[in-house]
Protein backbone atom coordinates (compact mmCIF):
# COMPACT_ATOMS: atom_id res chain seq x y z
CA UNK A 1 0.00 0.00 0.00
CA UNK A 2 1.18 3.52 -0.77
CA UNK A 3 2.04 5.72 2.17
CA UNK A 4 -1.02 7.73 3.21
CA UNK A 5 -1.70 11.41 2.70
CA UNK A 6 -3.12 13.38 5.65
CA UNK A 7 -5.35 16.34 4.80
CA UNK A 8 -6.26 18.88 7.44
CA UNK A 9 -9.18 21.24 6.79
CA UNK A 10 -9.45 24.37 8.96
CA UNK A 11 -12.61 26.00 10.24
CA UNK A 12 -13.14 28.29 7.26
CA UNK A 13 -12.65 25.30 4.93
CA UNK A 14 -15.76 23.74 6.47
CA UNK A 15 -17.63 26.95 7.25
CA UNK A 16 -20.71 26.17 5.14
CA UNK A 17 -22.31 23.43 3.12
CA UNK A 18 -20.57 24.66 -0.01
CA UNK A 19 -17.25 24.67 1.82
CA UNK A 20 -17.80 21.08 3.01
CA UNK A 21 -18.47 20.08 -0.60
CA UNK A 22 -15.27 21.77 -1.76
CA UNK A 23 -13.22 20.02 0.92
CA UNK A 24 -14.90 16.70 0.14
CA UNK A 25 -14.03 17.05 -3.52
CA UNK A 26 -10.35 17.60 -2.68
CA UNK A 27 -10.31 14.55 -0.39
CA UNK A 28 -12.15 12.32 -2.86
CA UNK A 29 -9.83 13.29 -5.70
CA UNK A 30 -6.74 12.63 -3.58
CA UNK A 31 -8.13 9.24 -2.54
CA UNK A 32 -8.02 8.10 -6.16
CA UNK A 33 -4.23 7.99 -5.95
CA UNK A 34 -3.35 6.92 -2.38
CA UNK A 35 -4.85 6.26 1.06
CA UNK A 36 -6.20 9.43 2.67
CA UNK A 37 -6.83 10.42 6.25
CA UNK A 38 -8.66 13.68 6.90
CA UNK A 39 -8.33 15.75 10.06
CA UNK A 40 -11.07 18.36 10.38
CA UNK A 41 -11.65 21.45 12.51
CA UNK A 42 -14.94 22.75 13.86
CA UNK A 43 -17.04 25.04 11.69
CA UNK A 44 -15.75 28.59 12.10
CA UNK A 45 -16.98 30.12 15.38
CA UNK A 46 -18.28 26.86 16.88
CA UNK A 47 -15.43 26.24 19.33
CA UNK A 48 -15.72 29.74 20.80
CA UNK A 49 -19.45 29.18 21.40
CA UNK A 50 -18.83 25.79 23.02
CA UNK A 51 -16.10 27.09 25.31
CA UNK A 52 -18.35 29.99 26.29
CA UNK A 53 -21.01 27.50 27.33
CA UNK A 54 -18.46 25.44 29.28
CA UNK A 55 -17.56 28.52 31.34
CA UNK A 56 -21.13 29.14 32.54
CA UNK A 57 -22.03 27.94 36.01
CA UNK A 58 -24.82 25.49 36.79
CA UNK A 59 -28.31 26.93 37.06
CA UNK A 60 -30.96 28.64 34.92
CA UNK A 61 -28.34 30.66 33.00
CA UNK A 62 -26.54 27.51 31.87
CA UNK A 63 -29.80 25.76 30.95
CA UNK A 64 -30.85 28.74 28.84
CA UNK A 65 -27.44 28.96 27.16
CA UNK A 66 -27.42 25.22 26.49
CA UNK A 67 -30.87 25.24 24.93
CA UNK A 68 -29.95 28.17 22.71
CA UNK A 69 -26.65 26.61 21.65
CA UNK A 70 -28.28 23.26 20.92
CA UNK A 71 -30.73 24.99 18.59
CA UNK A 72 -27.96 26.97 16.91
CA UNK A 73 -25.69 23.96 16.46
CA UNK A 74 -28.51 21.81 15.18
CA UNK A 75 -29.73 24.40 12.67
CA UNK A 76 -26.29 25.32 11.40
CA UNK A 77 -24.90 21.81 11.04
CA UNK A 78 -28.14 20.38 9.65
CA UNK A 79 -28.24 23.13 7.05
CA UNK A 80 -24.63 22.45 6.05
CA UNK A 81 -25.32 18.71 5.89
CA UNK A 82 -28.35 19.21 3.65
CA UNK A 83 -26.17 21.21 1.26
CA UNK A 84 -23.16 18.89 1.31
CA UNK A 85 -24.49 15.35 1.74
CA UNK A 86 -26.61 13.62 -0.95
CA UNK A 87 -30.12 12.49 -0.07
CA UNK A 88 -29.43 8.78 0.27
CA UNK A 89 -26.70 9.43 2.87
CA UNK A 90 -28.31 12.39 4.63
CA UNK A 91 -30.59 10.56 7.13
CA UNK A 92 -27.64 8.69 8.64
CA UNK A 93 -25.57 11.86 8.94
CA UNK A 94 -28.46 13.80 10.51
CA UNK A 95 -29.04 10.98 12.99
CA UNK A 96 -25.38 11.12 14.02
CA UNK A 97 -25.50 14.91 14.37
CA UNK A 98 -28.61 14.66 16.54
CA UNK A 99 -26.95 12.04 18.74
CA UNK A 100 -23.83 14.17 19.19
CA UNK A 101 -25.83 17.24 20.19
CA UNK A 102 -27.73 15.11 22.70
CA UNK A 103 -24.45 13.81 24.06
CA UNK A 104 -23.19 17.40 24.37
CA UNK A 105 -26.09 18.20 26.71
CA UNK A 106 -25.17 15.20 28.87
CA UNK A 107 -21.53 16.30 29.09
CA UNK A 108 -22.48 19.87 29.99
CA UNK A 109 -24.73 18.72 32.81
CA UNK A 110 -22.59 15.89 34.15
CA UNK A 111 -20.86 16.51 37.51
CA UNK A 112 -17.08 16.92 37.31
CA UNK A 113 -14.52 17.88 39.92
CA UNK A 114 -12.32 19.82 37.50
CA UNK A 115 -13.99 22.54 35.36
CA UNK A 116 -11.10 22.17 32.89
CA UNK A 117 -12.21 18.60 32.22
CA UNK A 118 -15.70 19.81 31.27
CA UNK A 119 -14.25 22.60 29.14
CA UNK A 120 -12.14 20.21 27.08
CA UNK A 121 -14.91 17.64 26.69
CA UNK A 122 -17.42 20.30 25.62
CA UNK A 123 -14.89 21.96 23.32
CA UNK A 124 -14.38 18.75 21.35
CA UNK A 125 -17.91 18.61 19.95
CA UNK A 126 -17.35 21.13 17.16
CA UNK A 127 -14.80 18.86 15.50
CA UNK A 128 -16.97 15.80 16.07
CA UNK A 129 -19.92 17.43 14.31
CA UNK A 130 -17.76 18.57 11.38
CA UNK A 131 -16.30 15.08 10.98
CA UNK A 132 -19.74 13.51 10.49
CA UNK A 133 -20.74 16.02 7.80
CA UNK A 134 -17.42 15.80 5.98
CA UNK A 135 -17.43 11.99 5.95
CA UNK A 136 -20.92 12.05 4.41
CA UNK A 137 -19.87 14.66 1.86
CA UNK A 138 -16.75 12.67 0.85
CA UNK A 139 -18.84 9.53 0.44
CA UNK A 140 -21.25 11.52 -1.68
CA UNK A 141 -18.32 12.66 -3.83
CA UNK A 142 -17.50 9.09 -4.78
CA UNK A 143 -14.95 7.95 -2.19
CA UNK A 144 -16.06 5.63 0.64
CA UNK A 145 -15.50 7.44 3.94
CA UNK A 146 -16.13 7.00 7.64
CA UNK A 147 -15.35 8.75 10.90
CA UNK A 148 -12.76 6.89 12.97
CA UNK A 149 -14.58 4.88 15.66
CA UNK A 150 -12.24 6.12 18.38
CA UNK A 151 -10.03 9.14 19.03
CA UNK A 152 -6.54 8.20 17.82
CA UNK A 153 -4.38 10.80 19.54
CA UNK A 154 -3.07 9.96 23.00
CA UNK A 155 -1.98 12.67 25.43
CA UNK A 156 -0.48 13.07 28.87
CA UNK A 157 -3.86 14.01 30.33
CA UNK A 158 -3.18 17.71 30.86
CA UNK A 159 -6.25 19.83 30.11
CA UNK A 160 -6.13 22.81 27.78
CA UNK A 161 -2.64 22.28 26.36
CA UNK A 162 -1.98 18.55 26.41
CA UNK A 163 1.26 16.96 25.27
CA UNK A 164 1.01 14.18 22.70
CA UNK A 165 2.29 10.69 23.60
CA UNK A 166 3.77 9.46 20.33
CA UNK A 167 4.00 5.74 21.11
CA UNK A 168 0.45 5.40 22.39
CA UNK A 169 -0.81 7.52 19.50
CA UNK A 170 0.73 5.06 17.05
CA UNK A 171 -1.06 2.21 18.80
CA UNK A 172 -4.40 4.03 18.76
CA UNK A 173 -3.98 5.07 15.12
CA UNK A 174 -3.37 1.43 14.17
CA UNK A 175 -6.52 0.47 16.05
CA UNK A 176 -8.90 3.23 14.95
CA UNK A 177 -7.61 4.61 11.64
CA UNK A 178 -5.53 1.98 9.85
CA UNK A 179 -8.42 -0.51 9.42
CA UNK A 180 -10.43 2.11 7.53
CA UNK A 181 -7.51 2.78 5.21
CA UNK A 182 -6.98 -0.94 4.68
CA UNK A 183 -10.63 -1.19 3.58
CA UNK A 184 -10.05 1.53 0.98
CA UNK A 185 -11.95 4.18 2.90
CA UNK A 186 -11.11 7.80 3.63
CA UNK A 187 -10.67 7.96 7.40
CA UNK A 188 -12.07 11.20 8.86
CA UNK A 189 -10.80 12.20 12.30
CA UNK A 190 -11.76 15.17 14.47
CA UNK A 191 -8.75 17.37 15.22
CA UNK A 192 -7.81 19.52 18.22
CA UNK A 193 -8.07 16.93 20.99
CA UNK A 194 -6.98 13.51 22.18
CA UNK A 195 -7.45 11.14 25.08
CA UNK A 196 -5.50 11.12 28.32
CA UNK A 197 -4.33 7.95 30.10
CA UNK A 198 -7.66 7.76 31.96
CA UNK A 199 -9.70 8.24 28.77
CA UNK A 200 -10.56 11.88 29.46
CA UNK A 201 -10.78 14.26 26.50
CA UNK A 202 -7.86 16.69 26.47
CA UNK A 203 -7.37 19.51 23.98
CA UNK A 204 -4.08 20.46 22.35
CA UNK A 205 -4.57 24.23 22.59
CA UNK A 206 -6.04 26.61 20.07
CA UNK A 207 -4.87 25.77 16.59
CA UNK A 208 -4.17 22.24 17.73
CA UNK A 209 -5.87 20.69 14.69
CA UNK A 210 -2.72 21.42 12.69
CA UNK A 211 -0.71 19.58 15.31
CA UNK A 212 -3.26 16.74 15.20
CA UNK A 213 -2.58 16.34 11.48
CA UNK A 214 1.20 16.05 11.71
CA UNK A 215 1.02 13.83 14.79
CA UNK A 216 -1.39 11.50 13.00
CA UNK A 217 0.76 11.63 9.87
CA UNK A 218 3.75 10.53 11.94
CA UNK A 219 1.75 7.72 13.57
CA UNK A 220 0.55 6.39 10.19
CA UNK A 221 3.85 6.77 8.35
CA UNK A 222 2.35 9.37 5.99
CA UNK A 223 4.30 10.71 3.05
CA UNK A 224 2.77 14.17 3.21
CA UNK A 225 0.50 16.33 5.34
CA UNK A 226 -1.51 19.13 3.71
CA UNK A 227 -2.70 21.98 5.94
CA UNK A 228 -5.63 23.52 4.04
CA UNK A 229 -7.30 26.77 5.04
CA UNK A 230 -8.44 30.04 3.44
CA UNK A 231 -4.98 31.38 2.55
CA UNK A 232 -2.69 30.32 -0.29
CA UNK A 233 0.20 29.42 2.00
CA UNK A 234 2.75 31.08 4.26
CA UNK A 235 3.39 34.70 3.31
CA UNK A 236 6.62 36.59 3.87
CA UNK A 237 4.90 39.10 6.19
CA UNK A 238 1.54 39.75 7.80
CA UNK A 239 -0.66 40.90 4.87
CA UNK A 240 -2.68 43.10 7.21
CA UNK A 241 0.45 45.18 7.72
CA UNK A 242 2.22 44.52 4.40
CA UNK A 243 -0.44 44.30 1.65
CA UNK A 244 2.18 43.29 -0.92
CA UNK A 245 3.33 40.30 1.17
CA UNK A 246 4.13 37.39 -1.16
CA UNK A 247 3.79 33.63 -0.97
CA UNK A 248 6.87 31.74 0.22
CA UNK A 249 7.22 28.65 -2.01
CA UNK A 250 9.43 26.72 0.40
CA UNK A 251 10.45 26.74 4.06
CA UNK A 252 12.59 24.37 6.05
CA UNK A 253 11.16 22.77 9.19
CA UNK A 254 13.40 25.09 11.18
CA UNK A 255 12.17 28.23 9.44
CA UNK A 256 8.52 27.21 9.63
CA UNK A 257 8.78 26.46 13.33
CA UNK A 258 10.52 29.75 13.95
CA UNK A 259 7.90 31.71 12.02
CA UNK A 260 5.04 29.94 13.82
CA UNK A 261 6.60 30.61 17.23
CA UNK A 262 6.59 34.31 16.39
CA UNK A 263 2.81 34.24 16.03
CA UNK A 264 2.16 33.40 12.38
CA UNK A 265 -1.52 32.38 12.49
CA UNK A 266 -1.25 30.00 9.54
CA UNK A 267 0.73 27.42 11.58
CA UNK A 268 0.43 26.06 15.11
CA UNK A 269 3.81 26.57 16.83
CA UNK A 270 4.25 22.84 17.47
CA UNK A 271 3.02 21.62 14.07
CA UNK A 272 6.32 21.06 12.35
CA UNK A 273 8.09 19.11 15.13
CA UNK A 274 6.45 15.70 14.46
CA UNK A 275 6.85 16.17 10.70
CA UNK A 276 10.53 17.04 11.10
CA UNK A 277 11.19 14.01 13.29
CA UNK A 278 9.54 11.67 10.77
CA UNK A 279 10.73 13.42 7.59
CA UNK A 280 7.14 14.09 6.47
CA UNK A 281 6.69 16.89 3.95
CA UNK A 282 4.08 19.51 4.82
CA UNK A 283 2.15 21.59 2.30
CA UNK A 284 0.28 24.70 3.45
CA UNK A 285 -2.32 25.71 0.86
CA UNK A 286 -5.84 27.02 0.25
CA UNK A 287 -8.99 24.95 0.02
CA UNK A 288 -10.46 27.76 -2.08
CA UNK A 289 -7.61 28.08 -4.60
CA UNK A 290 -6.59 24.54 -5.53
CA UNK A 291 -4.41 25.82 -8.38
CA UNK A 292 -2.02 27.54 -5.98
CA UNK A 293 1.06 25.44 -5.12
CA UNK A 294 1.08 26.73 -1.56
CA UNK A 295 4.13 26.58 0.68
CA UNK A 296 6.13 23.35 0.93
CA UNK A 297 7.88 22.59 4.21
CA UNK A 298 10.64 19.98 4.35
CA UNK A 299 14.15 19.34 5.64
CA UNK A 300 15.67 21.29 2.74
CA UNK A 301 17.26 24.54 3.85
CA UNK A 302 17.16 27.54 1.56
CA UNK A 303 20.21 29.52 0.56
CA UNK A 304 21.40 32.67 2.35
CA UNK A 305 18.90 35.43 2.87
CA UNK A 306 15.76 36.48 4.71
CA UNK A 307 12.60 34.49 3.94
CA UNK A 308 10.10 36.43 6.02
CA UNK A 309 9.75 39.19 8.58
CA UNK A 310 7.53 39.05 11.66
CA UNK A 311 6.54 41.76 14.11
CA UNK A 312 6.39 41.13 17.85
CA UNK A 313 4.82 43.92 19.90
CA UNK A 314 4.44 44.41 23.63
CA UNK A 315 8.05 44.05 24.76
CA UNK A 316 10.43 45.80 27.13
CA UNK A 317 14.22 46.03 27.02
CA UNK A 318 15.76 45.25 30.39
CA UNK A 319 18.46 43.34 32.25
CA UNK A 320 18.08 40.15 34.29
CA UNK A 321 20.48 37.88 36.17
CA UNK A 322 21.47 34.70 34.28
CA UNK A 323 19.32 32.46 36.48
CA UNK A 324 16.19 34.47 35.53
CA UNK A 325 16.56 34.14 31.77
CA UNK A 326 14.19 31.21 31.33
CA UNK A 327 11.02 33.24 30.67
CA UNK A 328 12.34 35.99 28.42
CA UNK A 329 11.35 36.50 24.80
CA UNK A 330 14.92 36.83 23.62
CA UNK A 331 18.43 37.20 25.04
CA UNK A 332 20.27 40.00 23.25
CA UNK A 333 23.65 39.76 24.93
CA UNK A 334 25.48 40.60 28.11
CA UNK A 335 27.09 43.68 29.56
CA UNK A 336 28.17 45.03 32.94
CA UNK A 337 24.54 45.10 34.13
CA UNK A 338 23.87 41.44 33.35
CA UNK A 339 21.92 39.76 30.60
CA UNK A 340 20.31 42.21 28.20
CA UNK A 341 16.91 40.77 27.26
CA UNK A 342 13.53 41.46 25.71
CA UNK A 343 10.62 40.52 27.94
CA UNK A 344 6.85 40.98 27.78
CA UNK A 345 6.08 44.58 28.60
CA UNK A 346 5.51 47.91 26.89
CA UNK A 347 7.36 50.43 24.79
CA UNK A 348 9.38 48.14 22.51
CA UNK A 349 8.64 46.05 19.42
CA UNK A 350 10.87 43.61 17.57
CA UNK A 351 11.06 42.87 13.86
CA UNK A 352 12.46 39.37 13.49
CA UNK A 353 13.90 38.19 10.18
CA UNK A 354 13.42 34.48 9.54
CA UNK A 355 15.60 32.45 7.20
CA UNK A 356 19.37 32.43 6.91
CA UNK A 357 20.23 36.12 7.39
CA UNK A 358 23.75 37.29 6.59
CA UNK A 359 25.92 40.09 7.90
CA UNK A 360 24.98 41.91 4.72
CA UNK A 361 21.30 41.71 5.71
CA UNK A 362 22.12 43.24 9.09
CA UNK A 363 24.04 46.08 7.48
CA UNK A 364 21.34 46.67 4.85
CA UNK A 365 18.66 46.74 7.52
CA UNK A 366 20.58 49.26 9.62
CA UNK A 367 21.21 51.47 6.60
CA UNK A 368 17.58 51.47 5.47
CA UNK A 369 16.25 52.10 8.97
CA UNK A 370 18.66 55.02 9.28
CA UNK A 371 17.44 56.47 5.99
CA UNK A 372 13.88 56.23 7.35
CA UNK A 373 14.91 58.00 10.57
CA UNK A 374 14.21 54.91 12.68
CA UNK A 375 16.89 54.30 15.31
CA UNK A 376 17.09 50.68 16.49
CA UNK A 377 17.36 50.06 20.21
CA UNK A 378 19.13 46.84 19.29
CA UNK A 379 20.13 45.11 16.06
CA UNK A 380 21.87 41.78 15.71
CA UNK A 381 21.62 38.03 15.38
CA UNK A 382 19.91 36.17 18.22
CA UNK A 383 18.55 32.69 18.81
CA UNK A 384 15.21 34.02 17.57
CA UNK A 385 16.73 35.25 14.30
CA UNK A 386 18.11 38.52 12.99
CA UNK A 387 16.34 40.99 15.25
CA UNK A 388 15.77 44.74 15.13
CA UNK A 389 14.27 46.20 18.32
CA UNK A 390 12.61 49.60 17.92
CA UNK A 391 10.33 51.91 19.86
CA UNK A 392 6.72 50.67 19.80
CA UNK A 393 5.58 53.72 17.84
CA UNK A 394 8.04 52.89 15.03
CA UNK A 395 7.05 49.21 14.80
CA UNK A 396 5.00 49.16 11.60
CA UNK A 397 7.30 51.59 9.84
CA UNK A 398 10.31 49.43 10.69
CA UNK A 399 8.51 46.32 9.46
CA UNK A 400 7.72 47.95 6.11
CA UNK A 401 11.25 49.25 5.67
CA UNK A 402 12.88 45.92 6.48
CA UNK A 403 10.47 43.94 4.33
CA UNK A 404 11.21 46.16 1.33
CA UNK A 405 14.96 46.14 1.97
CA UNK A 406 15.57 42.49 2.81
CA UNK A 407 12.92 40.68 0.75
CA UNK A 408 12.95 42.28 -2.72
CA UNK A 409 9.97 41.51 -4.95
CA UNK A 410 10.26 38.02 -6.41
CA UNK A 411 13.14 37.02 -4.15
CA UNK A 412 11.43 34.11 -2.29
CA UNK A 413 10.74 32.19 -5.49
CA UNK A 414 14.29 32.67 -6.71
CA UNK A 415 16.18 31.64 -3.58
CA UNK A 416 18.17 28.51 -4.25
CA UNK A 417 17.50 25.51 -2.06
CA UNK A 418 20.46 23.63 -0.69
CA UNK A 419 20.52 20.07 0.50
PyMOL commands that set and color helices and strands:
alter all, ss='L'
color gray80, all
select helices_A, chain A and resi 11-14+17-30+46-55+60-84+87-109+115-123+125-140+166-176+178-182+208-220+253-261+271-278+322-327+359-371+392-406+411-414
alter helices_A, ss='H'
color red, helices_A
select strands_A, chain A and resi 5-9+36-40+145-147+186-190+193-195+201-203+224-229+250-252+281-286+295-298+301-302+305-320+330-335+338-344+348-356+378-382+385-391+417-418
alter strands_A, ss='S'
color yellow, strands_A
deselect
rebuild
show_as cartoon
